[in-house]
């Protein structure tokens, strides 16, 4: 069994207002939301030999019972939020950070009280000082006071299984993670590599800070990881959320679902 799990939070549309609106393809019509992008949101939970790891934290959606969806999904897997040891943050846009903090009755507490939240210092400083609708600074306020925040710079190693490196492209200090545990090499590229289809499309996205760099990095990550058998975690995928390369008869690789 693969040691990574999608904590799927839902499907959403987002327009120029930067508001994420739940979208149910069985009930809703894309034509009613002109000018919108349609995305899925997949935080990931990885079982490592050193404890549970969370890759990004979702929008912070809640169940009808007023529980964070990300907490509910973790419990469905047989774990507790308090079991998470590291929260690995690619960047701080609100569709990745809402679940870092649990707000109830107007009071915010860190959603993973036993975890270190790993964030690039430059990303933290840029996001906290920003007035953009892409960020929720009230989440940052809670995390700053918590004692759970660990700011890192550049590239480095957290332990024998986790490496981080700034890859920029989407935001100035966006970071990616390599997690090698249980005989697998997991790669979490955040929003530089958010969907498997982007591996095979040569395009420049307007939503990236540096679209050309993002395009080139996607190519680089596939060329390196396909031959080495990486397991890719796709945060915004509408198809394969956790994928691995498979060699085809013509000597090229395709991406297949690693959970099957």
KETORZA-650240 format. One line per 4 residues: their letters; for each residue x, y, z negated of N, C-alpha, C. Coordinates in steps of 0.05 Angstrom, whole numbers. Each point is the difference from the previous one (the first is absolute). Example, Ala and Ser with C-alpha at 12.3 -4.5 7.8 and 13.67 -1.06 7.14 Angstrom:
REM residues 2
AS	264:-114:-156:-18:24:0:18:24:0 ~ -7:21:14:16:24:-1:-15:22:-14
END
This chain:
REM residues 260
XXXX	17:-24:0:-17:24:0:18:25:0 ~ -8:19:17:13:26:1:-3:14:-27 ~ 20:15:-9:-1:13:-26:-9:29:2 ~ -11:8:23:-11:27:3:-30:-1:5
XXXX	-14:20:-11:-28:1:2:-9:28:8 ~ -19:2:19:-13:25:6:-21:6:-21 ~ 1:24:-11:-21:9:-19:-18:19:16 ~ -13:-10:20:-15:16:19:-20:18:-14
XXXX	1:26:6:-17:19:-13:-24:8:17 ~ 3:-3:26:-23:7:17:9:12:26 ~ -20:7:17:3:13:25:-10:29:-2 ~ 14:19:12:-7:28:-3:4:15:26
XXXX	-14:22:2:6:20:21:11:24:-13 ~ 18:14:14:12:25:-10:2:19:23 ~ -8:25:-5:1:21:21:19:22:-9 ~ -3:24:13:19:22:-6:-3:10:-28
XXXX	-22:-6:-13:-4:9:-28:17:-16:-20 ~ 11:-23:10:17:-18:-16:-17:-16:-21 ~ -27:0:4:-17:-15:-17:-3:-28:10 ~ 2:-20:-17:-3:-28:7:-28:-9:-7
XXXX	-15:-7:21:-28:-7:-3:-3:-30:5 ~ -12:-15:-18:-4:-29:5:-14:-5:26 ~ 9:-20:15:-11:-6:26:-6:-30:1 ~ -25:-7:4:-9:-28:2:-7:-5:29
XXXX	17:-15:15:-6:-5:28:-26:-14:6 ~ -12:-13:-20:-26:-13:3:-23:20:-2 ~ 5:23:-12:-21:19:-5:5:27:13 ~ 26:8:2:7:26:10:8:0:29
XXXX	-3:23:13:7:2:29:23:20:2 ~ 21:-8:15:23:18:3:-8:26:14 ~ -21:-1:16:-9:24:15:-10:21:-19 ~ -8:-7:-24:-10:19:-19:23:14:-15
XXXX	25:-8:6:23:12:-14:20:9:21 ~ -6:20:16:18:8:21:26:12:-11 ~ 22:-4:14:25:11:-8:12:-14:-24 ~ -9:-24:-7:9:-14:-24:19:-23:8
XXXX	19:-5:-18:16:-25:1:-15:-20:-18 ~ 3:-26:8:-13:-21:-16:22:-19:-10 ~ 2:-3:-26:21:-15:-12:-10:-19:-21 ~ 15:-21:-5:-4:-17:-23:22:7:-20
XXXX	-5:-7:-25:19:6:-22:6:-26:-15 ~ 26:-7:1:9:-25:-12:24:5:-19 ~ -4:6:-25:22:-3:-19:8:-30:-1 ~ 25:-5:-8:9:-28:-1:11:-7:-27
XXXX	-6:-24:-8:11:-12:-25:18:-22:7 ~ 25:1:-10:20:-21:5:8:-13:-26 ~ 0:-26:0:9:-16:-23:30:-4:3 ~ 16:13:-15:29:-3:1:9:-16:-25
XXXX	25:-9:1:10:-15:-23:4:18:-24 ~ -1:27:5:4:19:-22:-26:14:-8 ~ -23:-11:9:-26:11:-7:-15:10:24 ~ -24:11:-4:-17:9:22:9:27:10
XXXX	-1:3:26:7:25:14:-25:10:15 ~ -5:26:-2:-22:12:16:13:19:20 ~ -8:-3:25:9:17:22:-23:20:7 ~ 3:25:-9:-19:21:3:-26:-7:-14
XXXX	-17:20:-5:-21:-3:-20:-28:6:10 ~ -4:5:26:-26:5:11:-12:27:-7 ~ -25:3:7:-15:25:-3:-10:5:-28 ~ -2:-22:-16:-13:2:-26:-30:-4:0
XXXX	-10:-15:20:-28:-6:1:-9:-16:-24 ~ -26:2:-7:-10:-14:-24:-23:-18:8 ~ -3:-21:-16:-23:-19:3:-25:12:-12 ~ -22:-14:5:-26:9:-12:1:-1:-31
XXXX	19:-16:-11:3:-1:-29:20:20:-10 ~ 9:19:17:18:21:-7:28:-10:-6 ~ 8:-21:13:27:-11:-2:16:7:25 ~ 25:7:-3:16:5:24:-1:-26:18
XXXX	-4:4:25:-1:-23:19:27:-15:-1 ~ 22:15:-2:26:-13:-1:3:-17:-25 ~ -11:8:-23:0:-16:-24:-18:-25:4 ~ -23:4:12:-18:-22:5:13:-21:17
XXXX	14:8:21:12:-18:18:23:-15:-12 ~ 15:13:-18:22:-13:-14:-11:-21:-19 ~ -22:6:-13:-12:-19:-19:-11:-24:15 ~ -11:4:24:-10:-22:16:22:-20:7
XXXX	25:9:0:23:-18:6:10:-14:-25 ~ -12:7:-23:8:-13:-25:20:15:-17 ~ 5:25:7:19:17:-14:-14:23:-13 ~ 15:15:-16:-10:24:-13:17:24:9
XXXX	-12:24:1:16:24:7:25:3:-17 ~ -2:-8:-25:23:2:-18:23:-19:7 ~ -5:-18:18:21:-19:9:19:12:21 ~ -8:23:12:16:12:21:24:14:-12
XXXX	24:-7:11:25:10:-11:10:24:16 ~ -4:1:26:8:22:17:-23:9:18 ~ -3:26:3:-18:11:21:19:14:19 ~ 2:-11:24:19:9:20:-15:18:19
XXXX	6:26:-1:-15:20:16:16:9:25 ~ -12:-5:23:13:8:25:0:31:2 ~ -23:12:-7:-2:29:1:-25:7:-16 ~ -8:26:-1:-20:9:-19:-25:11:12
XXXX	-6:-6:25:-26:8:11:-22:-14:-16 ~ -23:14:-2:-21:-9:-19:-12:-27:7 ~ 2:-10:25:-10:-27:5:19:-21:-9 ~ 23:8:-12:19:-19:-11:3:3:-30
XXXX	-10:22:-12:5:6:-28:-24:0:-18 ~ -24:-1:11:-24:3:-17:-2:-21:-22 ~ 10:-24:6:-1:-21:-20:23:-1:-19 ~ 18:20:1:22:1:-20:-11:7:-27
XXXX	-23:14:-1:-11:10:-25:-29:-8:-2 ~ -9:-6:-23:-28:-8:-5:-14:23:-15 ~ -19:13:14:-15:22:-13:-27:-10:-9 ~ -5:4:-26:-26:-7:-12:-8:22:-19
XXXX	-25:8:3:-12:21:-17:18:25:-1 ~ 12:6:23:17:24:2:28:-3:-11 ~ 7:-24:-9:27:-5:-12:15:-18:19 ~ 25:7:7:16:-16:17:22:-15:-15
XXXX	3:-26:6:21:-16:-12:14:-16:23 ~ 25:-5:-3:13:-16:20:-14:-26:3 ~ -4:-9:25:-15:-24:5:16:-25:-5 ~ 26:2:-1:18:-23:-5:19:8:-22
XXXX	-9:-3:-25:15:12:-23:27:-13:-6 ~ 4:-24:10:26:-14:-6:19:3:24 ~ -7:15:20:16:1:25:17:25:1 ~ 22:-3:14:16:24:10:-11:8:27
XXXX	-6:25:4:-9:10:25:24:11:15 ~ 8:-12:22:24:6:15:-6:19:23 ~ 10:25:-3:-7:21:20:26:15:6 ~ 3:7:26:22:17:7:-2:28:-12
XXXX	21:10:-11:0:27:-13:-10:21:20 ~ 11:0:24:-8:20:20:-29:-1:7 ~ -11:-25:2:-28:-3:6:-17:11:-23 ~ 8:-6:-25:-14:10:-23:0:30:-1
XXXX	23:12:4:1:30:-1:-16:13:22 ~ 2:-11:24:-15:11:22:-30:-2:-4 ~ -9:-24:-9:-29:-5:-4:-11:17:-23 ~ 15:1:-22:-10:14:-23:-3:30:5
XXXX	17:10:16:-1:29:6:-17:7:23 ~ -11:-20:14:-16:5:24:-29:8:-7 ~ -11:17:17:-29:7:-2:-16:-15:21 ~ 12:-19:14:-14:-15:21:-22:-18:-12
XXXX	-21:-3:15:-22:-18:-8:9:-29:2 ~ 24:-5:10:10:-28:1:8:-11:-27 ~ 2:17:-20:10:-8:-26:-20:5:-22 ~ 1:-16:-21:-16:4:-24:19:5:-24
XXXX	5:25:-5:20:7:-21:-10:-7:-28 ~ -27:-3:-4:-9:-8:-26:9:-29:-7 ~ 4:-16:20:12:-27:-4:29:3:-9 ~ 14:18:13:28:4:-7:3:11:-29
XXXX	-18:17:-8:0:11:-27:0:-22:-21 ~ -17:-20:4:-2:-22:-19:25:-17:0 ~ 10:-6:24:24:-16:2:25:13:-12 ~ 2:26:4:23:15:-11:1:-2:-30
XXXX	-23:0:-14:-1:0:-29:2:-29:-11 ~ -1:-20:17:-4:-27:-10:25:-14:-10 ~ 23:8:10:25:-14:-6:5:-24:18 ~ -18:-4:20:2:-23:18:14:8:26
XXXX	5:25:4:11:9:26:30:-3:2 ~ 9:-13:21:29:-3:6:5:12:27 ~ 16:22:1:7:13:25:26:-11:10 ~ 1:-7:25:24:-11:12:8:19:23
XXXX	25:-3:9:9:17:22:15:-17:21 ~ -7:5:25:14:-14:22:-6:-29:1 ~ 20:-17:0:-4:-28:1:14:-13:-24 ~ -10:-23:-8:11:-13:-23:-13:-27:-6
XXXX	6:-11:-23:-9:-26:-9:-14:3:-27 ~ -24:-11:-3:-13:0:-26:8:-24:-16 ~ 1:-23:13:10:-25:-13:10:-18:22 ~ 4:-25:-6:12:-18:20:-19:-6:23
XXXX	-25:8:-2:-20:-6:20:-11:24:16 ~ 4:24:-11:-14:23:12:21:21:9 ~ -2:8:25:16:22:11:-19:21:11 ~ 8:25:-3:-15:23:11:18:17:18
XXXX	-11:13:19:15:19:17:-18:20:12 ~ 9:25:2:-15:21:12:0:-4:30 ~ -23:-1:12:-2:-1:30:-13:24:12 ~ -11:18:-17:-11:25:10:-22:-5:20
XXXX	1:14:23:-18:-4:23:-29:8:-5 ~ -13:-12:-20:-28:7:-6:-2:24:-18 ~ 15:0:-22:5:24:-16:31:2:-3 ~ 9:23:-10:29:4:-1:15:-21:-16
XXXX	-12:-8:-22:13:-19:-18:-15:-26:-3 ~ -15:-8:20:-13:-26:1:21:-22:-3 ~ -7:-21:-15:19:-22:-4:-13:-27:7 ~ 18:-19:7:-8:-27:5:13:-18:-21
XXXX	-11:-25:-2:10:-19:-20:5:-27:13 ~ 23:-12:-8:6:-28:7:-2:-15:-27 ~ -16:-22:1:-4:-16:-24:6:-29:7 ~ 21:-11:-11:8:-27:6:-4:-18:-25
XXXX	-21:-17:2:-7:-16:-23:-13:-26:10 ~ 3:-22:-14:-13:-25:7:6:-10:27 ~ 24:7:10:8:-10:27:-11:17:23 ~ -14:22:-6:-11:17:20:13:28:-1
XXXX	1:13:23:9:28:2:-24:17:8 ~ -11:13:-20:-23:18:6:10:28:7 ~ -13:12:20:6:27:8:-25:17:-1 ~ 2:21:-16:-22:19:-2:9:27:11
XXXX	-10:6:24:8:25:13:-19:23:-4 ~ -20:-3:-17:-19:21:-5:-13:10:25 ~ -2:27:3:-13:11:23:19:5:24 ~ 25:-9:-2:17:-1:24:-7:-24:17
XXXX	-8:-22:-13:-9:-24:14:-26:-10:-13 ~ -23:15:5:-25:-6:-14:-17:-21:12 ~ 4:-7:26:-17:-19:14:17:-17:18 ~ -7:-26:3:17:-18:17:0:8:29
XXXX	-22:12:10:-2:7:28:21:21:7 ~ 8:16:-20:20:22:6:27:-11:7 ~ 6:-25:-7:25:-12:7:3:-1:31 ~ -22:-5:13:1:-6:29:-10:24:17
XXXX	-4:23:-13:-9:23:15:22:22:-2 ~ 8:10:22:20:21:1:-14:27:0 ~ -5:11:-24:-15:25:-1:10:17:-23 ~ -7:26:1:8:19:-20:-26:10:-13
XXXX	-2:-4:-26:-25:7:-15:1:29:-10 ~ -22:14:3:-1:28:-9:0:2:-30 ~ -8:-21:-14:-2:1:-29:27:-4:-14 ~ 21:-7:16:26:-3:-12:16:27:0
XXXX	16:4:-20:17:24:-1:19:0:24 ~ 12:-23:6:18:-4:22:-9:-25:15 ~ -17:4:20:-12:-22:14:20:-16:16 ~ 20:13:11:21:-15:15:16:-18:-18
XXXX	7:10:-23:15:-16:-19:-17:-24:-9 ~ -25:5:-6:-18:-22:-8:-2:-22:22 ~ -2:9:25:-1:-19:22:25:-16:1 ~ 23:12:-2:26:-14:1:3:-19:-23
XXXX	-9:8:-24:3:-17:-23:-17:-25:2 ~ -24:3:11:-18:-23:4:14:-21:18 ~ 12:10:21:15:-18:18:23:-13:-15 ~ 15:16:-15:23:-11:-15:-9:-21:-20
XXXX	-21:5:-15:-10:-19:-21:-9:-26:13 ~ -12:1:23:-8:-25:13:23:-15:11 ~ 19:14:13:23:-14:12:16:-14:-22 ~ 3:13:-22:16:-12:-22:-15:-22:-14
XXXX	-25:6:-8:-16:-18:-16:-11:-24:14 ~ -5:3:26:-12:-23:14:19:-23:2 ~ 26:5:4:20:-21:1:7:-11:-27 ~ -4:16:-21:7:-8:-27:-24:-11:-16
XXXX	-24:1:13:-23:-12:-13:-13:16:-22 ~ 2:27:2:-12:16:-21:-30:-4:-1 ~ -12:4:-23:-29:2:-3:-7:29:-3 ~ -17:10:19:-6:28:2:-27:6:-14
XXXX	0:21:-15:-24:9:-14:-11:25:13 ~ -24:-2:12:-11:22:16:-23:14:-16 ~ 5:23:-10:-18:13:-19:-27:9:12 ~ 0:7:26:-24:10:12:-11:-19:22
XXXX	7:-25:-1:-7:-19:21:-30:-6:1 ~ -10:-1:24:-28:-9:5:0:-30:8 ~ 23:-12:3:2:-28:8:16:-16:-19 ~ 26:-2:5:18:-15:-18:13:18:-20
XXXX	-6:-4:-26:11:16:-21:28:-10:-9 ~ 3:-26:0:25:-12:-8:9:-19:23 ~ 21:8:14:7:-14:24:29:-9:1 ~ 5:-21:15:27:-9:4:4:-5:30
XXXX	25:2:10:6:-5:28:-1:-30:7 ~ -9:-5:25:1:-27:10:12:1:28 ~ 19:-18:5:14:-1:26:-19:-11:21 ~ -1:13:23:-16:-9:22:18:-16:20
XXXX	-13:-13:19:14:-16:19:19:16:18 ~ -6:26:4:17:17:17:23:13:-15 ~ 3:-7:-26:23:10:-15:-6:25:-15 ~ -24:12:3:-8:24:-15:-16:-9:-24
XXXX	-7:19:-17:-14:-6:-25:-28:14:0 ~ -18:-13:-13:-26:12:-5:-4:0:-31 ~ -20:14:-8:-6:2:-29:-24:-18:-6 ~ 2:-17:-21:-22:-17:-7:-7:5:-30
XXXX	-23:-9:-8:-9:4:-27:16:-19:-19 ~ 14:12:-19:17:-16:-18:-16:-13:-22 ~ -25:6:-3:-16:-11:-22:-14:-26:9 ~ 2:-7:25:-14:-24:10:19:-23:5
END
